Amino acid sequence: MQEQDIDFEKIKDGLLQYKQADNAVRKNELENEIIIESVPLVKKIALHLARRSTDPIEDTVSYTHLTLP
């Protein structure tokens, strides 16, 4: 699995915009952007957890994706 850069500033900015948004459509757009930007972080965490577990990495990544909002 190729590691992607995690843009924490973009995630942080998206979270701040989400918090301030008062339009449901805009909140939905921001939520999708935050999730997409968070995928590399989710994969990195899943890899770390998979090293400590007997579960395959694919199961861990799938589970973490399912638990995102």
MDTraj code that builds the backbone (N, CA, C; nanometers):
import mdtraj as md
import numpy as np

residues = "MET GLN GLU GLN ASP ILE ASP PHE GLU LYS ILE LYS ASP GLY LEU LEU GLN TYR LYS GLN ALA ASP ASN ALA VAL ARG LYS ASN GLU LEU GLU ASN GLU ILE ILE ILE GLU SER VAL PRO LEU VAL LYS LYS ILE ALA LEU HIS LEU ALA ARG ARG SER THR ASP PRO ILE GLU ASP THR VAL SER TYR THR HIS LEU THR LEU PRO".split()
xyz = np.array([
    [0.0855, -0.1183, 0.0000],
    [0.0000, 0.0000, 0.0000],
    [0.0894, 0.1237, 0.0000],
    [0.0651, 0.2123, -0.0942],
    [0.1442, 0.3350, -0.1040],
    [0.0898, 0.4381, -0.0057],
    [0.1804, 0.4949, 0.0742],
    [0.1381, 0.5943, 0.1731],
    [0.1156, 0.7300, 0.1055],
    [0.0010, 0.7899, 0.1347],
    [-0.0307, 0.9219, 0.0813],
    [-0.0034, 1.0248, 0.1894],
    [0.0188, 1.1485, 0.1428],
    [0.0385, 1.2569, 0.2383],
    [-0.0926, 1.2887, 0.3088],
    [-0.0824, 1.3170, 0.4363],
    [-0.1990, 1.3541, 0.5156],
    [-0.1943, 1.5050, 0.5341],
    [-0.2932, 1.5736, 0.4805],
    [-0.2985, 1.7198, 0.4876],
    [-0.3836, 1.7602, 0.6088],
    [-0.3176, 1.7654, 0.7255],
    [-0.3889, 1.7960, 0.8491],
    [-0.4497, 1.9363, 0.8461],
    [-0.3828, 2.0296, 0.7806],
    [-0.4358, 2.1671, 0.7724],
    [-0.5674, 2.1694, 0.6941],
    [-0.5723, 2.0930, 0.5867],
    [-0.6948, 2.0888, 0.5062],
    [-0.8086, 2.0235, 0.5849],
    [-0.7771, 1.9188, 0.6593],
    [-0.8783, 1.8527, 0.7431],
    [-0.9259, 1.9497, 0.8510],
    [-0.8313, 2.0161, 0.9169],
    [-0.8654, 2.1128, 1.0227],
    [-0.9517, 2.2250, 0.9673],
    [-0.9141, 2.2792, 0.8510],
    [-0.9911, 2.3855, 0.7886],
    [-1.1328, 2.3379, 0.7547],
    [-1.1427, 2.2173, 0.7014],
    [-1.2738, 2.1609, 0.6695],
    [-1.3613, 2.1450, 0.7925],
    [-1.3004, 2.1020, 0.9029],
    [-1.3755, 2.0859, 1.0279],
    [-1.4245, 2.2211, 1.0807],
    [-1.3388, 2.3227, 1.0710],
    [-1.3792, 2.4568, 1.1158],
    [-1.4919, 2.5114, 1.0291],
    [-1.4809, 2.4929, 0.8971],
    [-1.5868, 2.5384, 0.8069],
    [-1.7171, 2.4636, 0.8351],
    [-1.7059, 2.3330, 0.8614],
    [-1.8241, 2.2518, 0.8919],
    [-1.8943, 2.3048, 1.0171],
    [-1.8142, 2.3368, 1.1166],
    [-1.8690, 2.3866, 1.2430],
    [-1.9440, 2.5180, 1.2224],
    [-1.8943, 2.6016, 1.1311],
    [-1.9536, 2.7335, 1.1092],
    [-2.0639, 2.7335, 1.0042],
    [-2.0749, 2.6276, 0.9249],
    [-2.1742, 2.6238, 0.8173],
    [-2.3152, 2.6174, 0.8746],
    [-2.4053, 2.6922, 0.8119],
    [-2.5442, 2.6897, 0.8573],
    [-2.6367, 2.6328, 0.7497],
    [-2.5798, 2.5913, 0.6381],
    [-2.6558, 2.5373, 0.5277],
    [-2.6353, 2.3851, 0.5241],
    [-2.7442, 2.3090, 0.5220],
    [-2.7344, 2.1627, 0.5253],
    [-2.6617, 2.1078, 0.4023],
    [-2.6829, 2.1679, 0.2870],
    [-2.6159, 2.1223, 0.1650],
    [-2.4652, 2.1442, 0.1774],
    [-2.4262, 2.2610, 0.2256],
    [-2.2838, 2.2919, 0.2428],
    [-2.2210, 2.1995, 0.3467],
    [-2.2937, 2.1711, 0.4558],
    [-2.2417, 2.0798, 0.5588],
    [-2.2174, 1.9418, 0.4989],
    [-2.3094, 1.8975, 0.4132],
    [-2.2946, 1.7668, 0.3495],
    [-2.1714, 1.7649, 0.2587],
    [-2.1509, 1.8715, 0.1823],
    [-2.0329, 1.8820, 0.0962],
    [-1.9049, 1.8777, 0.1790],
    [-1.9034, 1.9549, 0.2859],
    [-1.7851, 1.9594, 0.3726],
    [-1.7593, 1.8244, 0.4387],
    [-1.8666, 1.7575, 0.4804],
    [-1.8523, 1.6262, 0.5433],
    [-1.7856, 1.5293, 0.4464],
    [-1.8300, 1.5311, 0.3208],
    [-1.7698, 1.4438, 0.2199],
    [-1.6224, 1.4781, 0.1980],
    [-1.5905, 1.6067, 0.1914],
    [-1.4511, 1.6480, 0.1734],
    [-1.3646, 1.6042, 0.2910],
    [-1.4160, 1.6186, 0.4111],
    [-1.3419, 1.5792, 0.5315],
    [-1.3149, 1.4293, 0.5290],
    [-1.4150, 1.3520, 0.4924],
    [-1.3983, 1.2065, 0.4879],
    [-1.2943, 1.1681, 0.3838],
    [-1.3023, 1.2286, 0.2656],
    [-1.2063, 1.1979, 0.1595],
    [-1.0645, 1.2341, 0.2034],
    [-1.0484, 1.3503, 0.2653],
    [-0.9157, 1.3930, 0.3109],
    [-0.8646, 1.3058, 0.4257],
    [-0.9546, 1.2435, 0.5000],
    [-0.9172, 1.1630, 0.6160],
    [-0.8794, 1.0196, 0.5809],
    [-0.9080, 0.9759, 0.4587],
    [-0.8818, 0.8369, 0.4202],
    [-0.7358, 0.7968, 0.4431],
    [-0.6361, 0.8775, 0.4028],
    [-0.4976, 0.8360, 0.4296],
    [-0.4691, 0.8190, 0.5797],
    [-0.5280, 0.9039, 0.6621],
    [-0.5099, 0.8918, 0.8066],
    [-0.5757, 0.7647, 0.8580],
    [-0.6945, 0.7354, 0.8087],
    [-0.7658, 0.6132, 0.8476],
    [-0.6831, 0.4908, 0.8105],
    [-0.6274, 0.4927, 0.6894],
    [-0.5455, 0.3793, 0.6465],
    [-0.4213, 0.3646, 0.7326],
    [-0.3596, 0.4768, 0.7690],
    [-0.2392, 0.4719, 0.8537],
    [-0.2728, 0.4137, 0.9918],
    [-0.3839, 0.4569, 1.0481],
    [-0.4265, 0.4041, 1.1782],
    [-0.4599, 0.2555, 1.1664],
    [-0.5303, 0.2191, 1.0589],
    [-0.5674, 0.0790, 1.0382],
    [-0.4433, -0.0090, 1.0244],
    [-0.3425, 0.0402, 0.9533],
    [-0.2179, -0.0352, 0.9401],
    [-0.1520, -0.0570, 1.0759],
    [-0.1502, 0.0482, 1.1545],
    [-0.0919, 0.0388, 1.2888],
    [-0.1681, -0.0641, 1.3732],
    [-0.3004, -0.0589, 1.3677],
    [-0.3812, -0.1532, 1.4459],
    [-0.3666, -0.2958, 1.3933],
    [-0.3560, -0.3102, 1.2628],
    [-0.3460, -0.4436, 1.2036],
    [-0.2166, -0.5133, 1.2451],
    [-0.1131, -0.4369, 1.2678],
    [0.0143, -0.4967, 1.3122],
    [0.0012, -0.5600, 1.4499],
    [-0.0951, -0.5105, 1.5281],
    [-0.1137, -0.5612, 1.6642],
    [-0.2233, -0.6662, 1.6706],
    [-0.2872, -0.6950, 1.5588],
    [-0.4034, -0.7824, 1.5578],
    [-0.3830, -0.8950, 1.4578],
    [-0.4691, -0.9951, 1.4665],
    [-0.4654, -1.1042, 1.3691],
    [-0.5614, -1.0779, 1.2536],
    [-0.6386, -0.9679, 1.2593],
    [-0.7321, -0.9345, 1.1516],
    [-0.6552, -0.8851, 1.0297],
    [-0.7003, -0.9233, 0.9104],
    [-0.6357, -0.8700, 0.7886],
    [-0.6537, -0.7191, 0.7797],
    [-0.5587, -0.6517, 0.7175],
    [-0.5619, -0.5056, 0.7060],
    [-0.6882, -0.4595, 0.6348],
    [-0.7342, -0.5350, 0.5343],
    [-0.8536, -0.4950, 0.4603],
    [-0.9758, -0.4879, 0.5515],
    [-0.9864, -0.5818, 0.6453],
    [-1.0975, -0.5800, 0.7397],
    [-1.0908, -0.4584, 0.8304],
    [-0.9712, -0.4252, 0.8751],
    [-0.9546, -0.3097, 0.9633],
    [-0.9875, -0.1805, 0.8903],
    [-0.9403, -0.1654, 0.7664],
    [-0.9697, -0.0451, 0.6880],
    [-1.1194, -0.0357, 0.6617],
    [-1.1817, -0.1463, 0.6236],
    [-1.3262, -0.1463, 0.5978],
    [-1.4031, -0.1051, 0.7226],
    [-1.3646, -0.1577, 0.8367],
    [-1.4332, -0.1236, 0.9606],
    [-1.4197, 0.0245, 0.9925],
    [-1.2991, 0.0790, 0.9749],
    [-1.2796, 0.2206, 1.0071],
    [-1.3555, 0.3103, 0.9088],
    [-1.3676, 0.2694, 0.7840],
    [-1.4478, 0.3458, 0.6883],
    [-1.5955, 0.3428, 0.7260],
    [-1.6424, 0.2292, 0.7737],
    [-1.7830, 0.2177, 0.8118],
    [-1.8173, 0.3025, 0.9331],
    [-1.7194, 0.3266, 1.0190],
    [-1.7464, 0.4018, 1.1400],
    [-1.7355, 0.5530, 1.1202],
    [-1.6886, 0.5959, 1.0013],
    [-1.6877, 0.7410, 0.9733],
    [-1.8305, 0.7899, 0.9572],
    [-1.8548, 0.9177, 0.9869],
    [-1.9921, 0.9689, 0.9769],
    [-2.0497, 0.9572, 0.8387],
])
top = md.Topology()
chain = top.add_chain()
for i, resn in enumerate(residues, 1):
    res = top.add_residue(resn, chain, resSeq=i)
    for name in ("N", "CA", "C"):
        top.add_atom(name, md.element.get_by_symbol(name[0]), res)
traj = md.Trajectory(xyz[None], top)
